[in-house]
Amino acid sequence: MQTQTLQLVFLTDNGKTYTINIDNPKVPYDVLSIQDCVNTTLSSGVFKSKNGLLVELKEANFITKNVELIELA
């Protein structure tokens, strides 16, 4: 089984990081849509973590994992 995650890593106003993981994102992903989502997230000020308010996108990662179920009995 293959799983995919879009990982958005933000910097906060306290200089720390905050990560948002989005499971099963639309594939193929569209860079412009991701940028629009990030800009909306930052401008809304909706997300405030224990590390502070999100102020800037540090990185975006598309993660693909292959998971193989092991039959035990």
N, C-alpha and C positions, 0 to 999 in steps of 0.2 A: 504494500500500500504506500502511496506517495502522498505526503502532505506538503502544503506550501503556506508560507507566512510572509506578509509584508511587515517589516520592522522599521519603525520610524524612531530615531533617537534624537531627542531635543536637548538643547541647553536651556537651563533655567536662569532666572535673574540672580540666583545665588551662586552661579558658576558650576552647578552640578548637572547631571544628566537625568533624563526621564525617558523611558522607552514605552512606546505603544506598539503592540503586536496585533495585526489584523489577520485572522485565520482565513484561509481559502479566498484570497483576493482574486479579482477578475484577471484572467489570463487570456491573451497576452496583456501585460500591464501597460498603461499609457503614462509616460513621464509627465505630460501636461496635466493630466487628471490628478496625479499624486501631488504635483506642485500646487494646484488649486486647493486640494484638500488641506495641505500643510498651511497655506496662506490663510484659509478660512479658520483653521484651528488656532493659529497664532493671533489673528486679528480679533477673534471672538473673546479671548481671555477666559474661555470656559474651563480649561484644564489648569488647576493649580495643585501641584503635588506637595509633598512634605519638603521637597527640595526647592520649592518656589514656583513662580509663574513661568510658563513656557515662553521663551523669547526668540529662539532661533533653531532651525533644523541643523543638526550636526551631521547626520548621515541617514540614508535610507538603504535598506537591504532587502533583497528578495531571497528568502531561504527555502530551499527544497530539501525535504528529508525522505529517505526511503526507510520504511518500517516493515520488518519481516516478522510475522507472528511465528513463535516457536511452539509447536504442539508438544505439551509435556506428557500427556497420556491419553 
